[in-house]
Amino acid sequence: MTNTFVSDYDILNTFCPEKSSINFSGFKSVLEQGKIVVLNMNIAVYKNLSKLIAAYLKLDFQSEVLSQLSNDTIFPSVFICDEFHEYVTSTDSAFFAQSREAKCINIVATQSYTSLLNSLKDVYSTKSIIQNLINKLWYRTDDLFTIEDAQKQIGKEDKTKVSKSISENAQETNYNYITNSLNSKNSSVSESITTHINTDFIYDTNFFTRELETFSCLSFISNGNKILPPQKIRMQPYFLEDIKRQKKKDNYKII
């Protein structure tokens, strides 16, 4: 574990500098001063090191946030993590459960619930983390574990199923050798329509795999007092606004 920090000169200077060069003394001063700490390490280049630093940095932040519960003053904080499945640990569920009292907002993004399960190797820890994240946005996915969990959380509803059948009865039927067809006399046609109510998931599997377009998602969010009805919403990518502003600047027509 420690060999990584001494085997590479750049890593040694970055994470093990002289005391006089240290500019990060911990999250206590960061929370008090309202500063932002960003970990920007390419996991493809620093695979083991990035996970190691991310784990310690995250645990240090979580420890400092929860320690505020014993203080008179609590400083609001935010934890944001993309590709959360790369840095998830089993202790995150306990932090998410208690961080609300410490006024900490957690925003995490992962490829799928199976990705979390693959990292944790424990289905109960995975479900514990998922259920502690109240607000959820599900994008298009083929992962059945994610789909089934989302369907169960959203619930079921009564759906009306209609079946139709048509039958024909004839008393006299003759074969016409000229037209090579059957000709019926005294025939009757009857149609029957059956309607029944069936309880099924509100959103089926096809909705998650095919009906969710790019930049659209299924929302399951709260307004602070109650959970809003789940609905499909359109997300607005930030870079599209930059493109629109550039087109206006260049006097292009925006469609």
NUDO-655536 format. One record per atom (N, C-alpha, C): z, x, y; atom name; chain. Coordinates in steps of 0.001 Angstrom, whole numbers, plus 500000, padded with zeros to 6 digits. Each point is the difference from the previous one (the first is absolute). Example, Ala and Ser with C-alpha at 12.3 -4.5 7.8 and 13.67 -1.06 7.14 Angstrom:
BEGIN
R     pz     px     py atomo cadena
R 507800 513190 494310     N      A
R 500000 499110 501190    CA      A
R 500000 500900 501200     C      A
R 499280 499650 501050     N      A
R 500060 500820 501190    CA      A
R 500730 499230 501090     C      A
//
This chain:
BEGIN
R     pz     px     py atomo cadena
R 500000 500827 498796     N      A
R 500000 499173 501204    CA      A
R 500000 500867 501261     C      A
R 500819 501042 500004     N      A
R 500091 500844 501196    CA      A
R 498905 501046 500058     C      A
R 499356 500278 498869     N      A
R 498967 501027 499970    CA      A
R 498833 499672 500921     C      A
R 499730 498687 500167     N      A
R 498892 499575 500853    CA      A
R 500188 500477 501433     C      A
R 501250 500062 500453     N      A
R 500272 500330 501392    CA      A
R 500009 501503 500273     C      A
R 499975 500798 498970     N      A
R 500015 501449 500207    CA      A
R 498732 500680 499507     C      A
R 499196 499287 499242     N      A
R 498790 500597 499442    CA      A
R 498822 499938 500966     C      A
R 500070 499121 500996     N      A
R 498915 499861 500973    CA      A
R 500533 500310 501394     C      A
R 499333 500908 500692     N      A
R 500491 500456 501306    CA      A
R 499981 498873 501031     C      A
R 498928 499202 500031     N      A
R 499901 498911 500971    CA      A
R 501070 498937 499758     C      A
R 500222 499685 498736     N      A
R 501023 499006 499663    CA      A
R 501384 500524 500358     C      A
R 500211 501282 499766     N      A
R 501286 500611 500334    CA      A
R 500264 499923 501496     C      A
R 499006 500293 500828     N      A
R 500181 499958 501451    CA      A
R 500171 498580 500510     C      A
R 499379 499043 499302     N      A
R 500072 498608 500463    CA      A
R 501335 499356 499666     C      A
R 500454 500167 498766     N      A
R 501190 499295 499546    CA      A
R 501251 500881 499940     C      A
R 499839 501307 500124     N      A
R 501163 500900 499966    CA      A
R 499942 500994 501158     C      A
R 499929 499506 501248     N      A
R 499896 500912 501131    CA      A
R 501357 500597 500353     C      A
R 499994 500905 500984     N      A
R 501244 500524 500541    CA      A
R 500778 498878 500680     C      A
R 501310 500119 500026     N      A
R 500828 498952 500602    CA      A
R 499615 499728 501446     C      A
R 499612 501036 500704     N      A
R 499622 499834 501400    CA      A
R 498701 499216 500170     C      A
R 499205 499899 498924     N      A
R 498706 499305 500079    CA      A
R 500057 498583 499446     C      A
R 501133 499580 499489     N      A
R 500121 498655 499424    CA      A
R 499946 498958 501120     C      A
R 499080 499047 499881     N      A
R 499859 498947 501012    CA      A
R 500271 498606 499443     C      A
R 500450 499932 498753     N      A
R 500356 498709 499395    CA      A
R 501381 500143 499364     C      A
R 500975 499373 500623     N      A
R 501387 500158 499548    CA      A
R 500489 498847 499149     C      A
R 499122 499060 499681     N      A
R 500409 498868 499176    CA      A
R 499683 498674 500653     C      A
R 500203 498921 499245     N      A
R 499606 498681 500480    CA      A
R 501031 499360 500928     C      A
R 501181 500565 500097     N      A
R 501007 499407 500881    CA      A
R 499538 500029 501447     C      A
R 499546 501158 500446     N      A
R 499505 500115 501377    CA      A
R 498694 499237 500178     C      A
R 499188 499924 498943     N      A
R 498736 499260 500071    CA      A
R 500260 498518 500247     C      A
R 500961 499422 499268     N      A
R 500326 498583 500164    CA      A
R 500624 499735 501369     C      A
R 500869 500875 500446     N      A
R 500671 499804 501289    CA      A
R 499033 500095 501161     C      A
R 499001 500877 499887     N      A
R 499060 500213 501097    CA      A
R 498713 499178 499850     C      A
R 499887 499243 498904     N      A
R 498819 499154 499803    CA      A
R 498716 500791 499796     C      A
R 500079 501124 499311     N      A
R 498824 500824 499765    CA      A
R 499288 499590 498708     C      A
R 498813 500562 499805     N      A
R 499177 499703 498826    CA      A
R 499811 501277 499192     C      A
R 500223 499919 498699     N      A
R 499772 501122 499086    CA      A
R 498815 499640 499106     C      A
R 498998 500867 499963     N      A
R 498793 499756 499213    CA      A
R 499841 501118 498975     C      A
R 499863 499610 498730     N      A
R 499690 500961 498936    CA      A
R 498517 499892 499702     C      A
R 499262 501052 500338     N      A
R 498552 500008 499816    CA      A
R 499632 501170 499106     C      A
R 499990 499749 498707     N      A
R 499653 501026 499017    CA      A
R 498968 499432 499037     C      A
R 498901 500697 499842     N      A
R 498947 499575 499085    CA      A
R 500487 500164 498568     C      A
R 500153 498882 499300     N      A
R 500543 500056 498644    CA      A
R 499049 500694 499043     C      A
R 498703 500040 500334     N      A
R 499052 500703 499146    CA      A
R 500169 501516 500115     C      A
R 500434 500463 501167     N      A
R 500191 501436 500219    CA      A
R 501412 500427 499616     C      A
R 500982 499189 500403     N      A
R 501406 500324 499735    CA      A
R 500610 498928 499100     C      A
R 499468 499854 498803     N      A
R 500409 498892 499134    CA      A
R 501495 499990 499721     C      A
R 500531 501073 499390     N      A
R 501420 500034 499656    CA      A
R 500880 500148 501229     C      A
R 499563 500827 500943     N      A
R 500802 500234 501200    CA      A
R 500112 498744 500845     C      A
R 498895 499264 500154     N      A
R 500036 498798 500833    CA      A
R 500939 498952 499417     C      A
R 499999 499851 498679     N      A
R 500908 499050 499364    CA      A
R 501451 500456 500141     C      A
R 500214 501293 499903     N      A
R 501344 500542 500125    CA      A
R 500545 499791 501414     C      A
R 499207 500358 500987     N      A
R 500423 499832 501396    CA      A
R 500166 498528 500335     C      A
R 499065 499161 499542     N      A
R 500066 498568 500289    CA      A
R 501259 499370 499409     C      A
R 500337 500401 498774     N      A
R 501188 499443 499348    CA      A
R 501268 500371 500748     C      A
R 500140 501279 500352     N      A
R 501199 500434 500722    CA      A
R 500056 499411 501409     C      A
R 498846 499945 500659     N      A
R 499958 499438 501355    CA      A
R 500362 498523 499983     C      A
R 499481 499284 499016     N      A
R 500287 498569 499881    CA      A
R 501474 499757 499680     C      A
R 500548 500762 499070     N      A
R 501405 499836 499632    CA      A
R 500923 500356 501162     C      A
R 499627 501011 500778     N      A
R 500794 500380 501168    CA      A
R 499981 498888 501040     C      A
R 498824 499405 500205     N      A
R 499882 498893 500947    CA      A
R 500806 498789 499528     C      A
R 499868 499650 498733     N      A
R 500726 498849 499473    CA      A
R 501504 500198 500083     C      A
R 500455 501205 499696     N      A
R 501432 500289 500074    CA      A
R 500527 499863 501422     C      A
R 499220 500484 500968     N      A
R 500437 499935 501403    CA      A
R 499995 498561 500506     C      A
R 499018 499228 499585     N      A
R 499934 498595 500431    CA      A
R 501185 499209 499456     C      A
R 500296 500160 498720     N      A
R 501097 499239 499392    CA      A
R 501366 500479 500482     C      A
R 500098 501250 500399     N      A
R 501286 500503 500505    CA      A
R 500382 499339 501320     C      A
R 499025 499410 500695     N      A
R 500285 499321 501257    CA      A
R 500823 498731 499801     C      A
R 500008 499481 498764     N      A
R 500733 498767 499739    CA      A
R 501497 500165 500227     C      A
R 500475 501221 499947     N      A
R 501423 500252 500244    CA      A
R 500277 500335 501457     C      A
R 498941 500001 500841     N      A
R 500163 500296 501422    CA      A
R 499959 498723 500820     C      A
R 500470 500119 501222     N      A
R 499975 498843 500905    CA      A
R 498604 499758 500552     C      A
R 499225 501066 500132     N      A
R 498659 499899 500567    CA      A
R 498956 500248 498917     C      A
R 499032 499076 499915     N      A
R 498906 500128 499044    CA      A
R 498697 500116 500775     C      A
R 499229 501027 499715     N      A
R 498724 500219 500659    CA      A
R 498877 499438 499120     C      A
R 499204 499051 500507     N      A
R 498889 499441 499214    CA      A
R 499013 501090 499608     C      A
R 499421 499868 498816     N      A
R 499068 501008 499502    CA      A
R 498910 499334 499179     C      A
R 498947 500764 499735     N      A
R 498860 499502 499229    CA      A
R 499580 501084 499008     C      A
R 499759 499589 498754     N      A
R 499480 500901 498973    CA      A
R 498609 499519 499603     C      A
R 498987 500848 500192     N      A
R 498619 499649 499688    CA      A
R 499459 501020 499014     C      A
R 499410 499513 498910     N      A
R 499479 500910 498974    CA      A
R 498721 499427 499390     C      A
R 498923 500749 500104     N      A
R 498750 499640 499326    CA      A
R 499971 500677 498630     C      A
R 499266 499406 499070     N      A
R 499964 500503 498618    CA      A
R 501426 500175 499472     C      A
R 500776 498946 500130     N      A
R 501424 500046 499667    CA      A
R 500244 500362 498547     C      A
R 499061 499673 499116     N      A
R 500186 500293 498577    CA      A
R 500064 501503 499723     C      A
R 499503 500821 500921     N      A
R 500062 501440 499817    CA      A
R 501392 500561 500285     C      A
R 500806 499257 500770     N      A
R 501297 500527 500449    CA      A
R 501171 499079 499663     C      A
R 499750 498963 499234     N      A
R 501054 499044 499683    CA      A
R 501025 500619 499061     C      A
R 501268 499621 500188     N      A
R 501082 500397 499099    CA      A
R 500830 498763 499677     C      A
R 500737 500055 498913     N      A
R 500745 498832 499531    CA      A
R 501100 499579 500979     C      A
R 500458 500920 500850     N      A
R 501065 499667 500949    CA      A
R 499491 499188 501191     C      A
R 498682 499867 500132     N      A
R 499452 499265 501138    CA      A
R 500421 498533 499995     C      A
R 500169 499421 498822     N      A
R 500381 498583 499917    CA      A
R 501361 499771 500640     C      A
R 500943 500915 499780     N      A
R 501326 499867 500604    CA      A
R 499927 500153 501515     C      A
R 499152 500908 500463     N      A
R 499866 500188 501451    CA      A
R 499372 498774 500654     C      A
R 498933 499470 499404     N      A
R 499343 498822 500567    CA      A
R 500958 498808 500063     C      A
R 500900 499909 499024     N      A
R 500941 498882 499966    CA      A
R 501047 500104 501109     C      A
R 500376 501219 500391     N      A
R 501055 500192 500986    CA      A
R 499487 500358 501388     C      A
R 498741 500406 500097     N      A
R 499486 500499 501274    CA      A
R 499882 498912 501060     C      A
R 499867 498745 499585     N      A
R 499900 498925 500986    CA      A
R 501254 499926 500862     C      A
R 501150 500225 499377     N      A
R 501245 499982 500759    CA      A
R 500049 501160 500988     C      A
R 499335 501103 499656     N      A
R 499957 501161 500884    CA      A
R 498826 499925 500979     C      A
R 499357 498834 500094     N      A
R 498902 499759 500935    CA      A
R 498837 500970 499778     C      A
R 499658 500194 498737     N      A
R 498872 500854 499653    CA      A
R 498873 499149 499430     C      A
R 498811 500154 500552     N      A
R 498814 499288 499528    CA      A
R 499223 500925 499074     C      A
R 499642 499497 498821     N      A
R 499254 500799 499027    CA      A
R 498594 499439 499845     C      A
R 499011 500835 500248     N      A
R 498596 499612 499851    CA      A
R 499350 500986 499037     C      A
R 499642 499523 498813     N      A
R 499406 500878 498986    CA      A
R 498708 499383 499479     C      A
R 499097 500864 499584     N      A
R 498716 499561 499442    CA      A
R 499756 500742 498700     C      A
R 499527 499269 498996     N      A
R 499715 500598 498698    CA      A
R 498726 499389 499436     C      A
R 499390 500695 499064     N      A
R 498755 499505 499417    CA      A
R 500243 498751 499161     C      A
R 501078 499984 499249     N      A
R 500304 498865 499135    CA      A
R 501426 500140 499500     C      A
R 500521 498932 499412     N      A
R 501329 500059 499397    CA      A
R 499999 500908 498763     C      A
R 498862 500064 499331     N      A
R 499909 500876 498844    CA      A
R 500124 501462 500417     C      A
R 499517 500339 501192     N      A
R 500134 501363 500503    CA      A
R 501469 500357 500190     C      A
R 500799 499048 500492     N      A
R 501440 500231 500128    CA      A
R 500640 500177 498625     C      A
R 499599 499130 499079     N      A
R 500557 500068 498646    CA      A
R 499638 501319 499329     C      A
R 498804 500485 500249     N      A
R 499560 501262 499400    CA      A
R 500820 501179 500533     C      A
R 500461 499908 501244     N      A
R 500805 501073 500583    CA      A
R 501454 499918 499564     C      A
R 500532 498779 499932     N      A
R 501426 499828 499685    CA      A
R 500270 499995 498497     C      A
R 499013 499587 499207     N      A
R 500161 499913 498546    CA      A
R 501094 499009 499594     C      A
R 500294 499070 500875     N      A
R 501063 499020 499720    CA      A
R 499619 498683 500652     C      A
R 499758 498974 499194     N      A
R 499545 498721 500529    CA      A
R 501077 499312 500823     C      A
R 501276 500187 499640     N      A
R 501079 499341 500734    CA      A
R 500177 500618 501393     C      A
R 499877 501307 500113     N      A
R 500073 500654 501305    CA      A
R 498821 499584 500871     C      A
R 498835 499873 499383     N      A
R 498814 499584 500732    CA      A
R 500160 498594 500556     C      A
R 500466 499071 499167     N      A
R 500183 498624 500457    CA      A
R 501116 499897 501041     C      A
R 501013 500851 499876     N      A
R 501085 499989 500972    CA      A
R 499498 500416 501378     C      A
R 499127 501003 500047     N      A
R 499424 500434 501275    CA      A
R 499109 498914 500577     C      A
R 499176 499382 499164     N      A
R 499070 498967 500459    CA      A
R 500746 498808 500581     C      A
R 501062 499554 499338     N      A
R 500699 498804 500461    CA      A
R 500822 500271 501260     C      A
R 500294 501266 500302     N      A
R 500723 500333 501219    CA      A
R 499086 500106 501215     C      A
R 498701 499962 499767     N      A
R 499031 499976 501092    CA      A
R 499605 498545 500235     C      A
R 500573 499392 501039     N      A
R 499844 498559 500215    CA      A
R 498573 499629 500385     C      A
R 499478 500637 501033     N      A
R 498663 499675 500492    CA      A
R 498958 500798 499231     C      A
R 498964 499308 499539     N      A
R 498975 500664 499192    CA      A
R 498609 499576 500449     C      A
R 499081 500959 499934     N      A
R 498585 499744 500241    CA      A
R 499236 500518 498791     C      A
R 499338 499103 499285     N      A
R 499238 500392 498807    CA      A
R 498519 500047 500338     C      A
R 499393 501158 499805     N      A
R 498563 500140 500179    CA      A
R 499297 499826 498651     C      A
R 498671 500067 500030     N      A
R 499242 499814 498757    CA      A
R 500439 501029 498968     C      A
R 500225 499538 498775     N      A
R 500464 500890 498947    CA      A
R 499528 499505 498644     C      A
R 499870 500930 499079     N      A
R 499674 499674 498612    CA      A
R 501205 500207 499091     C      A
R 501110 500414 500585     N      A
R 501190 500304 499209    CA      A
R 500695 498701 499593     C      A
R 500045 499717 498712     N      A
R 500571 498752 499511    CA      A
R 501506 499927 500242     C      A
R 500684 501132 499942     N      A
R 501445 500011 500266    CA      A
R 500279 499533 501427     C      A
R 499205 500483 500946     N      A
R 500143 499582 501399    CA      A
R 499659 498525 500163     C      A
R 498901 499579 499386     N      A
R 499549 498615 500135    CA      A
R 501020 499030 499409     C      A
R 500465 500286 498803     N      A
R 500951 499108 499341    CA      A
R 501316 499913 500764     C      A
R 500474 501122 500525     N      A
R 501237 499977 500771    CA      A
R 499823 499207 501285     C      A
R 498848 500164 500657     N      A
R 499728 499249 501231    CA      A
R 499899 498507 499712     C      A
R 499330 499635 498920     N      A
R 499863 498591 499639    CA      A
R 501361 499359 499737     C      A
R 500868 500727 499301     N      A
R 501323 499462 499698    CA      A
R 500848 499853 501255     C      A
R 499868 500929 500926     N      A
R 500798 499924 501218    CA      A
R 499534 498861 500902     C      A
R 498701 499801 500078     N      A
R 499469 498922 500841    CA      A
R 500267 498639 499385     C      A
R 499960 499917 498678     N      A
R 500331 498748 499332    CA      A
R 498786 499199 499559     C      A
R 500293 498795 499524     N      A
R 498965 499109 499493    CA      A
R 499932 498722 500829     C      A
R 498949 499236 499770     N      A
R 499825 498714 500649    CA      A
R 499247 499065 499058     C      A
R 500086 498712 500284     N      A
R 499278 499010 499199    CA      A
R 498542 499965 500436     C      A
R 499099 500223 499047     N      A
R 498570 499975 500268    CA      A
R 499346 498888 499191     C      A
R 499130 499258 500642     N      A
R 499316 498883 499354    CA      A
R 498770 500503 499262     C      A
R 499917 499657 498709     N      A
R 498863 500368 499175    CA      A
R 499202 498742 499662     C      A
R 498705 500061 500201     N      A
R 499133 498850 499746    CA      A
R 498997 500377 498905     C      A
R 499902 499146 498969     N      A
R 499018 500202 498929    CA      A
R 499110 498770 499906     C      A
R 498708 500216 499790     N      A
R 499030 498903 499971    CA      A
R 499182 500107 498719     C      A
R 499754 498854 499365     N      A
R 499166 499967 498796    CA      A
R 499056 498805 500058     C      A
R 498784 500184 499516     N      A
R 498985 498942 499981    CA      A
R 499488 499857 498564     C      A
R 499963 498756 499519     N      A
R 499515 499742 498639    CA      A
R 498972 498866 500019     C      A
R 499066 500080 499061     N      A
R 498944 498990 499904    CA      A
R 499951 499454 498570     C      A
R 499925 498680 499897     N      A
R 499897 499336 498698    CA      A
R 498734 499137 499960     C      A
R 499307 500048 498888     N      A
R 498774 499211 499849    CA      A
R 499988 499329 498633     C      A
R 499567 498735 499990     N      A
R 499957 499268 498732    CA      A
R 498687 500245 499249     C      A
R 498909 500162 500726     N      A
R 498707 500222 499366    CA      A
R 499362 501240 500597     C      A
R 499727 500955 499154     N      A
R 499387 501251 500459    CA      A
R 498797 500304 499114     C      A
R 498853 500196 500650     N      A
R 498761 500312 499293    CA      A
R 499435 501317 500497     C      A
R 499317 500680 499101     N      A
R 499407 501281 500374    CA      A
R 498546 499792 500391     C      A
R 499622 500481 501160     N      A
R 498635 499881 500499    CA      A
R 499250 501276 499645     C      A
R 499008 499859 499092     N      A
R 499282 501179 499544    CA      A
R 499007 500507 501039     C      A
R 499679 499173 500961     N      A
R 499054 500437 501044    CA      A
R 500704 500897 501012     C      A
R 501168 499559 500453     N      A
R 500750 500782 501014    CA      A
R 501041 500912 499355     C      A
R 500157 499868 498689     N      A
R 500998 500810 499289    CA      A
R 501409 499817 500620     C      A
R 500356 498756 500188     N      A
R 501302 499700 500595    CA      A
R 500587 498758 499354     C      A
R 501307 499787 500266     N      A
R 500686 498818 499483    CA      A
R 500016 498922 501066     C      A
R 499636 498770 499574     N      A
R 500041 498852 500897    CA      A
R 501059 499030 499503     C      A
R 500923 499649 500893     N      A
R 501117 499136 499621    CA      A
R 499868 498640 500665     C      A
R 500432 498984 499269     N      A
R 500059 498638 500510    CA      A
R 501433 499499 499904     C      A
R 500322 499124 500905     N      A
R 501350 499429 500052    CA      A
R 501070 501118 500063     C      A
R 499724 500983 500848     N      A
R 500937 501127 500128    CA      A
R 500982 499742 501140     C      A
R 501102 500673 499952     N      A
R 501020 499896 501048    CA      A
R 500558 501387 500295     C      A
R 500293 500222 501235     N      A
R 500543 501280 500456    CA      A
R 501387 499753 500570     C      A
R 500949 500794 499583     N      A
R 501365 499873 500503    CA      A
R 500487 501335 500552     C      A
R 500770 499930 501043     N      A
R 500551 501193 500640    CA      A
R 501515 499854 500111     C      A
R 500704 501051 499676     N      A
R 501455 499968 500101    CA      A
R 500478 501201 500819     C      A
R 500923 499748 500902     N      A
R 500568 501047 500860    CA      A
R 501506 500024 499769     C      A
R 500496 501173 499656     N      A
R 501429 500165 499734    CA      A
R 500609 500949 501023     C      A
R 501094 499585 500592     N      A
R 500707 500811 500989    CA      A
R 501422 500262 499526     C      A
R 500402 501270 500006     N      A
R 501360 500320 499625    CA      A
R 500525 501115 500906     C      A
R 501285 500062 500158     N      A
R 500648 500987 500865    CA      A
R 500577 501110 499140     C      A
R 499656 501227 500378     N      A
R 500454 501170 499258    CA      A
R 500709 500968 500951     C      A
R 501125 500557 499575     N      A
R 500727 500966 500815    CA      A
R 499451 501395 499725     C      A
R 499505 500651 501074     N      A
R 499376 501309 499840    CA      A
R 500356 500871 501203     C      A
R 499753 501307 499871     N      A
R 500270 500916 501111    CA      A
R 499176 499606 501219     C      A
R 500592 500157 501175     N      A
R 499311 499637 501237    CA      A
R 498740 500835 500175     C      A
R 500100 501304 499716     N      A
R 498839 500889 500100    CA      A
R 499705 500575 498617     C      A
R 498794 499762 499507     N      A
R 499657 500475 498668    CA      A
R 499581 501472 500043     C      A
R 499713 500537 498837     N      A
R 499651 501416 499892    CA      A
R 498716 500319 500756     C      A
R 499049 499082 499991     N      A
R 498730 500237 500697    CA      A
R 500210 500196 501496     C      A
R 501008 499364 500553     N      A
R 500255 500151 501430    CA      A
R 500329 501448 500339     C      A
R 500828 500640 499173     N      A
R 500401 501380 500263    CA      A
R 498884 500994 499681     C      A
R 499192 499707 498993     N      A
R 498994 500968 499557    CA      A
R 498658 499845 500705     C      A
R 499658 498770 500475     N      A
R 498659 499794 500549    CA      A
R 499967 499374 501386     C      A
R 500957 499128 500318     N      A
R 499908 499240 501236    CA      A
R 500591 500724 501214     C      A
R 500816 501004 499794     N      A
R 500553 500748 501122    CA      A
R 498987 501056 500453     C      A
R 499469 499835 501221     N      A
R 499025 500948 500512    CA      A
R 500707 501220 500588     C      A
R 499191 500972 500395     N      A
R 500533 501184 500660    CA      A
R 500672 499595 501311     C      A
R 501165 500561 500266     N      A
R 500804 499725 501194    CA      A
R 500577 498582 500012     C      A
R 500076 499369 498835     N      A
R 500688 498717 499897    CA      A
R 501056 500121 498914     C      A
R 501055 499182 500101     N      A
R 501098 500106 499046    CA      A
R 500714 498662 499892     C      A
R 500847 499905 499007     N      A
R 500856 498833 499813    CA      A
R 501384 500367 500522     C      A
R 500501 499224 500937     N      A
R 501268 500333 500649    CA      A
R 501152 499206 499406     C      A
R 501133 500657 499884     N      A
R 501264 499379 499598    CA      A
R 501054 500596 500933     C      A
R 500176 499359 501152     N      A
R 500824 500574 501056    CA      A
R 501036 499002 500493     C      A
R 500984 500529 500687     N      A
R 501099 499195 500537    CA      A
R 500020 500119 501513     C      A
R 500455 498939 500667     N      A
R 500166 500055 501450    CA      A
R 501433 500325 500400     C      A
R 500806 500368 499033     N      A
R 501391 500329 500255    CA      A
R 500951 498914 499554     C      A
R 499513 498761 499964     N      A
R 500816 498863 499576    CA      A
R 499545 499422 498663     C      A
R 498697 500016 499768     N      A
R 499478 499430 498756    CA      A
R 498685 500686 499642     C      A
R 499612 499833 498741     N      A
R 498727 500542 499533    CA      A
R 498875 499065 500417     C      A
R 498995 500541 500661     N      A
R 498859 499196 500419    CA      A
R 499109 499687 498795     C      A
R 499258 498903 500055     N      A
R 499107 499670 498880    CA      A
R 499011 501133 499740     C      A
R 499849 500435 498761     N      A
R 499031 501065 499684    CA      A
R 498596 499581 500401     C      A
R 499265 500909 500587     N      A
R 498647 499676 500432    CA      A
R 499155 501261 500098     C      A
R 498708 499799 499916     N      A
R 499056 501096 500133    CA      A
R 499809 500297 501481     C      A
R 500136 501264 500377     N      A
R 499853 500377 501407    CA      A
R 499004 501149 500107     C      A
R 499415 500111 501170     N      A
R 499033 501054 500295    CA      A
R 500683 501083 500810     C      A
R 499954 501236 499511     N      A
R 500601 501116 500702    CA      A
R 498985 500604 500971     C      A
R 500500 500524 501114     N      A
R 499135 500594 501013    CA      A
R 500149 501518 499978     C      A
R 499042 500725 499424     N      A
R 500105 501468 499965    CA      A
R 500004 500577 501407     C      A
R 500840 500986 500231     N      A
R 500124 500573 501335    CA      A
R 498712 500688 500439     C      A
R 499246 500576 499057     N      A
R 498814 500757 500386    CA      A
R 498863 499098 500448     C      A
R 500021 498709 499622     N      A
R 498966 499084 500470    CA      A
R 500126 499751 501492     C      A
R 501225 499999 500505     N      A
R 500203 499837 501434    CA      A
R 499413 501190 500749     C      A
R 500148 501185 499451     N      A
R 499421 501185 500636    CA      A
R 498478 499916 500021     C      A
R 499419 499477 498904     N      A
R 498545 499862 499932    CA      A
R 499517 498983 501030     C      A
R 500738 498882 500132     N      A
R 499610 498978 500973    CA      A
R 500071 500528 501425     C      A
R 501073 500738 500278     N      A
R 500133 500554 501349    CA      A
R 498888 500996 500293     C      A
R 499615 500782 498989     N      A
R 498924 500960 500191    CA      A
R 498678 499295 500227     C      A
R 499767 498900 499281     N      A
R 498750 499248 500178    CA      A
R 499945 499361 501382     C      A
R 501138 499484 500478     N      A
R 500029 499434 501345    CA      A
R 499718 501084 501030     C      A
R 500547 501164 499743     N      A
R 499793 501113 500922    CA      A
R 498535 500404 500039     C      A
R 499327 499919 498853     N      A
R 498581 500381 499923    CA      A
R 499073 498835 500300     C      A
R 500591 498861 500432     N      A
R 499214 498813 500357    CA      A
R 499186 499453 498841     C      A
R 500589 500080 498785     N      A
R 499368 499391 498843    CA      A
R 500507 498583 499842     C      A
R 499180 499157 499416     N      A
R 500409 498626 499718    CA      A
R 500837 499978 498739     C      A
R 501173 499385 500072     N      A
R 500888 499894 498864    CA      A
R 499803 498661 499337     C      A
R 499752 500008 498701     N      A
R 499820 498757 499237    CA      A
R 501275 499718 499264     C      A
//
